[in-house]
Amino acid sequence: GQNEGMVFRFPAPRPVCMWMKNTLLPLSVAFIGDDGRIINIEDMKPQTEDAHCGKKPARYALEMRQGWFRERNVRPGTSVSGLPK
């Protein structure tokens, strides 16, 4: 759906990279720190193995359809609520 995505939760903040092997849709990923604030957002091309990494250790990665964050003016520093503990 237009507002559906996937959140990845890691046991503790750590260096995180994502790629798009076998993924058919263009996605954007937001790397989120332990404090719930977005560290950085990267656009990812379908069916590639290019590494897209957080600029700092991340506790979460949130993947949404490409452009979702931009359309809502969600940027690095934005606080995200409702993340799993």
FENHUTA-V909706 format. One line per field, one symbol per residue. phi: phi as a letter, one per 20 degrees, with the letter a starting at -180 (. if undefined). psi: psi as a letter, one per 40 degrees, with the letter a starting at -180 (. if undefined). burial: I if it has 24 or more other ideal C-beta (glycine too) atoms within 12 Angstrom, else O. Layout:
BEGIN
phi: ???
psi: ???
burial: ???
END
This chain:
BEGIN
phi: .gddbcddddgbgbfcccbcgmdedfcdcdecffenefebcceceflcdfedcffbgdeccdecgfngfffdlecgnfeddnffe
psi: idfiahhhhidihihhiiifheheihiihhhhideeihdihhihiifiehhhiieihidihhhiiheddddefhihehhhieii.
burial: OOOOOOOOOOOOOOOIOIOIOOOOOOIIIIIIIOOIIIIIIIIIOOOOOOOIOIOOOIIIIIIIIIOIIOOOOOOOOOOIOOOOO
END
